[in-house]
């Protein structure tokens, strides 16, 4: 079964290659979506794909790349009219 999840990641997650690392992890898991910085210092991740792959990405978001210091990950299921293609890193 597949679906989409939107996650907000808080902590030291900007300027530490978090978005690029998230993209690499998502692509490895066969997920599509995006990772982007938010003005409040968090990173927003939208990921779509198989539920087990989404669960693995959610678990990875708690760790992130080496220089990140994740304090919180809040995820919710979302329904999209059209699924994203590929996995983008956005501003």
C-alpha positions as CSV (number, residue, x, y, z in Angstrom):
1,X,0.0,0.0,0.0
2,X,1.3,3.5,-0.8
3,X,0.6,6.9,0.5
4,X,2.2,10.3,1.3
5,X,3.5,11.9,4.4
6,X,4.4,15.5,5.3
7,X,7.0,15.8,8.0
8,X,8.4,18.9,9.8
9,X,11.8,18.4,11.2
10,X,13.1,20.7,13.9
11,X,16.5,21.3,15.4
12,X,19.8,22.1,13.7
13,X,18.6,20.9,10.3
14,X,19.5,23.8,8.0
15,X,23.0,24.3,6.7
16,X,24.0,20.8,7.5
17,X,23.2,19.1,4.2
18,X,19.9,17.8,5.6
19,X,17.8,18.3,2.4
20,X,20.4,16.7,0.1
21,X,20.8,13.8,2.5
22,X,17.1,13.4,2.8
23,X,16.8,13.3,-1.1
24,X,19.5,10.6,-1.3
25,X,17.8,8.5,1.4
26,X,14.3,9.0,-0.3
27,X,15.6,8.0,-3.7
28,X,17.3,4.9,-2.2
29,X,13.9,4.0,-0.7
30,X,12.0,4.6,-4.0
31,X,10.1,7.6,-2.7
32,X,9.1,10.8,-4.5
33,X,8.5,14.3,-3.1
34,X,10.7,17.1,-1.8
35,X,12.6,18.5,1.1
36,X,12.7,22.3,1.6
37,X,13.8,24.8,4.2
38,X,11.2,26.8,6.0
39,X,11.6,30.4,7.3
40,X,11.3,29.3,10.9
41,X,14.4,27.0,10.7
42,X,12.7,23.7,10.2
43,X,12.8,21.4,7.1
44,X,9.6,20.3,5.5
45,X,9.7,16.9,3.8
46,X,7.0,15.5,1.6
47,X,7.4,11.9,0.7
48,X,5.2,9.5,-1.3
49,X,5.6,5.8,-1.8
50,X,5.2,2.5,-0.2
51,X,4.3,2.5,3.5
52,X,7.3,0.5,4.7
53,X,9.6,2.9,2.8
54,X,7.8,5.9,4.3
55,X,8.3,4.4,7.8
56,X,12.0,3.9,7.1
57,X,12.4,7.5,6.0
58,X,10.5,8.8,9.1
59,X,12.9,6.8,11.2
60,X,15.9,8.2,9.3
61,X,14.6,11.8,9.7
62,X,15.2,11.4,13.5
63,X,18.9,10.9,12.8
64,X,19.6,12.9,9.6
65,X,23.1,13.6,8.3
66,X,26.1,13.6,10.6
67,X,26.1,17.4,11.4
68,X,22.4,17.6,12.1
69,X,20.9,17.7,15.6
70,X,17.2,16.7,15.3
71,X,15.0,17.7,18.1
72,X,11.6,16.8,16.8
73,X,9.9,15.1,13.8
74,X,6.2,15.7,13.3
75,X,4.6,13.7,10.5
76,X,1.0,13.5,9.1
77,X,-0.5,11.6,6.3
78,X,-1.6,13.7,3.3
79,X,-3.7,13.0,0.3
80,X,-2.5,14.5,-3.0
81,X,-4.4,14.8,-6.3
82,X,-1.2,14.0,-8.2
83,X,1.9,12.4,-7.0
84,X,5.3,14.2,-7.4
85,X,7.8,12.8,-9.8
86,X,11.3,12.3,-8.5
87,X,12.6,13.9,-5.3
88,X,13.5,17.6,-5.3
89,X,15.5,19.8,-3.0
90,X,13.8,23.2,-2.8
91,X,14.8,26.5,-1.1
